[in-house]
Every structure is written in structure tokens, then in C-alpha cells.
């Protein structure tokens, strides 16, 4: 192959140094792909389980707060405000989430 001063190299030869490492590394990762998929799937399931538990606890706390506020309005309790009770429920939820899950 002869090169002249005014000729440009073909575009494929410019990309070869960048594509060669990608092709070499891509062939080595096939052996661990199945193991990586299993580990990733287990991590996703664990994350889903934790997120579901968090949502369940938060929905239960919200429902408990709303029912308590309704009870306070219906029975006309004046010794504790709804905000204070919501803070107590929030602290209980925090303790459950940090120590049990």
C-alpha cells in the first residue's frame, strides 16, 4: 500500500485502535454473564422487597394518622394535637424501619 502526501488514510483504519480493545474485552465477559445476571436479579428482588415493606409501613402510618385525626375530631379530644400524634407515629415508623428491616 503506497501513501502519497496528499492522501488521507481510510476512515476504517482510524477507528481500528479504538474498536480493537472493545472487541477483545467483549469476548472475555461471556463466561461470567450468567453469574452476573443471577446476582443482579437477587439484588433487584431484595431491593423490591425492602421498597415494598417501606411503602406498606408508610401507608399504614398514613392510614393510622388519618383515622386518629378523625377520631379526635369526632370525640373532641383536646389533650393532644394531631401534629404531635403524627410526629409520634413518625418516630415509631422510623424505629421500625431502622431496627427491624
ABEGO torsion letter per residue (X at the ends): XBBBAABBBBAAAAAAAAAAAAAAAAAAAAAAAAAAAAAAAAAAAAAAAAAAAAAAAAAAAAAAAAAAAAAAAAAGBAABBAAAAAAAAAAAAAAAAAAAX
